[in-house]
Amino acid sequence: MKQEEVPVTTAIRFLRAQKAQFEPFFYQYEERGGTATSARELGVAETVVVKTLVMQDDSKKPLIVLMHGDRQVSTKQLARILGVKSITACEPDVANRHSGYVVGGTSPFATKKTMPVYMQKTIMECPQVYINGGKRGFLVRMSPHEIAKLLNAQLVDAMA
């Protein structure tokens, strides 16, 4: 694929500036299709498609959670790890304001607001993962180790 075909999203600008190794992938986005759709379209296991979730703690401080596409976040477990009363998913409009991306196209890279990133530690066991490139229907394949390094992600075990 030619470089100029890759959409120049905020995430892609960030990855290029960091000289990150990534490979672009496109799929037919489906409203509410989630990672099941992207995994099916790309012919990969849903567990290697990483979802970017914008959440908040009980004092409304936003944070990002990176989780396997086929797994859920245990918000109780994450709250315990972070030492807060509760963690909840942000409403789509709130998530959009924090991230600068549209839900369904949320990338953890170069978000509008700087937020701490918590990454499910078992993602590190995958040789390569697919993560949103900042646009609906657009993922980038990368090493999870590089993702963790670029985002200064804290590895956690918060799988439900």
Buried (B, 14 or more C-beta within 10 A) or exposed (E): EEEEEBBEBBBBEBBEEBEBEBEBBBBEBBEEBBBBBBBBBBEBEBBBBBBBBBBBBEEEEBBBBBBBBBBEBBBEBBBEBBEBEBBEBBEEEBBBBBBBBEBBBBBBBBBEEEBBBBBBBBBBEBEEBBBBBBBBBBBBBBBBEBBBEBBEBBBBEBBE
